[in-house]
Each structure stands twice: as structure tokens, then as C-alpha cells.
Amino acid sequence: MKKQKEGINAFLGEDTSFEGKLSFTGTVRIDGRLKGEVFSEGTLIVGDSAKVEADIKVGRLVVSGEINGNILAGERIEIHAPARVFGDIVCPVLIIDEGVIFEGNCKMTEVSIGEEKQETSDEKKVKVIK
């Protein structure tokens, strides 16, 4: 069995902008501008210079830049200074560093990024439509 090499699969540079729906596997880093929607069971890294206007549904999210939009993460969200996040967050694990600006609501619950949507309650797992 081959060991898969971990690394960044795609990179949106500082002087680049993208508008639309972004879906991927693995890890993607954004340092430019993105507007639209993001869906993945992988990891999204939003760099210091990034400005993202999108609803985001990912496995893991690491933020140092700016996000305007709602976020669902199946595993965890890490928000590091000087990040600015404006929108609601749903995830089981949340890390927010000192110096971060976060304006929105946070619900810490188990989230599954999948293809079916189930009825939700405080005791049930949340499923998200792709």
C-alpha cells in the first residue's frame, strides 16, 4: 500500500481571484480572493492576504485571512491572528487565537460533510447536502 504524500493540491495566489463553486480533495490554500461556494471533505487553508466571500463546507479549515460567510467543518476549525471571520460557524472542534475578530454565532456539534441531508436536533448528527 502506497503512503500518500501530504501537501497542498492547489494554490490560489495573492494576485488571483476566483468566482464560482470550488470543490476539491486533499488540501487547497487560498491567498487571493474567492467569491462563491467551497465544498470538500479535505482541508482549506485561508492565508493572511486572502479575502473569501463564500459559504464553506469542508472537513478542516485553517484561517489567517478574512472570511465573510457561513462555515461548516466536519473535523475542526482553527482561526489564527490576524484573521477576521464574519458569519456563523458549525463544527465539533474550534480553536480561536487571541487577536482574531469573529462576528457571528457558533454551534459546536458533530457535522458530517456528505451527500444526504437528515433532520437535525441537538442530539443528532448534522448532514450537509453537496
VOPAGU-2260 file (C-alpha; in pm, 1 decimal, decimal comma):
REM VOPAGU-2260
SITE   aa  ch    i         X         Y         Z
SITE  MET   A    0       0,0       0,0       0,0
SITE  LYS   A    1     148,1     334,8    -105,2
SITE  LYS   A    2     170,9     609,0     151,8
SITE  GLN   A    3       8,4     922,0      11,2
SITE  LYS   A    4     223,8    1231,0      20,7
SITE  GLU   A    5      56,7    1510,1     214,8
SITE  GLY   A    6      82,3    1857,5      72,4
SITE  ILE   A    7    -111,7    2131,6     -99,3
SITE  ASN   A    8    -301,3    2009,0    -406,1
SITE  ALA   A    9    -396,8    2355,3    -533,9
SITE  PHE   A   10    -296,6    2714,1    -459,4
SITE  LEU   A   11    -479,3    3039,1    -536,3
SITE  GLY   A   12    -208,4    3305,7    -522,3
SITE  GLU   A   13    -221,4    3654,7    -374,5
SITE  ASP   A   14    -287,0    3833,9    -706,3
SITE  THR   A   15    -553,2    3583,7    -818,9
SITE  SER   A   16    -931,3    3591,4    -789,4
SITE  PHE   A   17   -1187,4    3316,6    -843,1
SITE  GLU   A   18   -1567,0    3331,8    -856,7
SITE  GLY   A   19   -1790,9    3023,5    -852,5
SITE  LYS   A   20   -1813,3    2682,4    -685,8
SITE  LEU   A   21   -1490,6    2522,7    -568,5
SITE  SER   A   22   -1480,1    2154,8    -476,3
SITE  PHE   A   23   -1162,7    1955,1    -417,4
SITE  THR   A   24    -998,1    1662,9    -242,3
SITE  GLY   A   25    -686,4    1693,6     -30,6
SITE  THR   A   26    -564,0    2040,0      68,8
SITE  VAL   A   27    -614,6    2377,3    -100,4
SITE  ARG   A   28    -459,3    2707,7       3,1
SITE  ILE   A   29    -609,5    3045,6     -86,0
SITE  ASP   A   30    -406,8    3365,4     -60,9
SITE  GLY   A   31    -609,5    3563,2    -315,4
SITE  ARG   A   32    -980,2    3642,8    -349,0
SITE  LEU   A   33   -1257,9    3386,4    -372,1
SITE  LYS   A   34   -1631,0    3452,1    -405,9
SITE  GLY   A   35   -1894,2    3176,2    -419,4
SITE  GLU   A   36   -1909,9    2835,1    -250,2
SITE  VAL   A   37   -1649,9    2586,6    -126,4
SITE  PHE   A   38   -1716,7    2216,2     -68,9
SITE  SER   A   39   -1470,0    1944,3      29,2
SITE  GLU   A   40   -1405,4    1670,0     279,9
SITE  GLY   A   41   -1042,2    1790,5     274,5
SITE  THR   A   42    -858,4    2088,1     423,5
SITE  LEU   A   43    -896,6    2452,7     322,3
SITE  ILE   A   44    -624,1    2698,1     424,7
SITE  VAL   A   45    -711,6    3068,0     403,8
SITE  GLY   A   46    -385,0    3265,7     414,1
SITE  ASP   A   47    -316,2    3608,8     570,0
SITE  SER   A   48    -379,1    3801,6     247,0
SITE  ALA   A   49    -693,7    3606,4     143,9
SITE  LYS   A   50   -1040,9    3757,6     121,3
SITE  VAL   A   51   -1312,3    3494,4      90,9
SITE  GLU   A   52   -1683,2    3567,1      40,4
SITE  ALA   A   53   -1832,1    3219,3      44,7
SITE  ASP   A   54   -2033,6    2961,1     226,7
SITE  ILE   A   55   -1780,6    2693,1     319,9
SITE  LYS   A   56   -1840,0    2322,1     389,4
SITE  VAL   A   57   -1511,3    2138,0     449,3
SITE  GLY   A   58   -1350,8    1872,0     665,5
SITE  ARG   A   59   -1091,7    2107,6     815,8
SITE  LEU   A   60   -1042,8    2483,6     793,3
SITE  VAL   A   61    -736,5    2687,4     891,3
SITE  VAL   A   62    -789,5    3065,3     867,5
SITE  SER   A   63    -545,4    3355,7     892,9
SITE  GLY   A   64    -718,7    3583,1     639,7
SITE  GLU   A   65   -1073,6    3716,2     604,4
SITE  ILE   A   66   -1392,0    3514,8     553,3
SITE  ASN   A   67   -1742,3    3652,9     501,0
SITE  GLY   A   68   -1989,4    3363,2     500,7
SITE  ASN   A   69   -2117,9    3065,2     694,7
SITE  ILE   A   70   -1882,1    2777,0     773,0
SITE  LEU   A   71   -1945,7    2407,1     841,9
SITE  ALA   A   72   -1647,9    2185,9     922,7
SITE  GLY   A   73   -1665,0    1811,4     984,0
SITE  GLU   A   74   -1346,2    1789,2    1191,4
SITE  ARG   A   75   -1220,1    2127,1    1313,6
SITE  ILE   A   76   -1171,8    2497,9    1252,3
SITE  GLU   A   77    -856,5    2686,0    1350,8
SITE  ILE   A   78    -867,5    3067,0    1339,1
SITE  HIS   A   79    -528,1    3233,2    1380,3
SITE  ALA   A   80    -443,6    3603,6    1412,9
SITE  PRO   A   81    -483,3    3830,2    1220,6
SITE  ALA   A   82    -795,2    3651,6    1088,8
SITE  ARG   A   83   -1134,1    3817,9    1052,0
SITE  VAL   A   84   -1437,2    3588,4    1029,8
SITE  PHE   A   85   -1788,4    3724,4     973,2
SITE  GLY   A   86   -2054,2    3451,9     970,6
SITE  ASP   A   87   -2190,2    3154,0    1158,0
SITE  ILE   A   88   -1974,9    2850,7    1240,7
SITE  VAL   A   89   -2076,9    2486,9    1298,7
SITE  CYS   A   90   -1803,1    2237,2    1392,5
SITE  PRO   A   91   -1708,1    1987,2    1664,1
SITE  VAL   A   92   -1368,6    2148,3    1746,7
SITE  LEU   A   93   -1293,4    2522,7    1734,7
SITE  ILE   A   94    -965,8    2699,9    1809,0
SITE  ILE   A   95    -958,8    3081,6    1811,7
SITE  ASP   A   96    -632,5    3264,4    1885,3
SITE  GLU   A   97    -602,6    3592,8    2068,1
SITE  GLY   A   98    -621,5    3887,9    1825,8
SITE  VAL   A   99    -881,5    3730,0    1595,3
SITE  ILE   A  100   -1201,8    3912,2    1503,6
SITE  PHE   A  101   -1506,0    3681,4    1495,9
SITE  GLU   A  102   -1858,6    3815,3    1447,9
SITE  GLY   A  103   -2127,8    3551,1    1425,7
SITE  ASN   A  104   -2278,3    3254,5    1603,2
SITE  CYS   A  105   -2101,3    2931,3    1686,4
SITE  LYS   A  106   -2254,1    2588,5    1735,6
SITE  MET   A  107   -2021,1    2310,7    1841,4
SITE  THR   A  108   -2173,2    1984,8    1723,4
SITE  GLU   A  109   -2072,8    1686,9    1513,8
SITE  VAL   A  110   -2100,1    1765,2    1141,9
SITE  SER   A  111   -2079,0    1519,4     854,3
SITE  ILE   A  112   -1996,7    1653,0     509,5
SITE  GLY   A  113   -2194,2    1409,8     294,8
SITE  GLU   A  114   -2446,7    1378,4      15,9
SITE  GLU   A  115   -2769,9    1341,0     215,5
SITE  LYS   A  116   -2948,4    1581,9     444,5
SITE  GLN   A  117   -3107,6    1443,8     760,1
SITE  GLU   A  118   -3343,2    1602,4    1007,3
SITE  THR   A  119   -3144,7    1767,3    1281,9
SITE  SER   A  120   -3189,1    1809,4    1654,9
SITE  ASP   A  121   -2945,1    1888,1    1932,5
SITE  GLU   A  122   -2874,6    1515,2    1976,9
SITE  LYS   A  123   -2843,6    1416,5    1608,1
SITE  LYS   A  124   -2556,7    1444,9    1361,9
SITE  VAL   A  125   -2590,6    1721,1    1101,9
SITE  LYS   A  126   -2562,5    1605,5     737,8
SITE  VAL   A  127   -2493,5    1860,2     465,2
SITE  ILE   A  128   -2606,2    1841,6     102,0
SITE  LYS   A  129   -2323,4    1856,8    -151,2
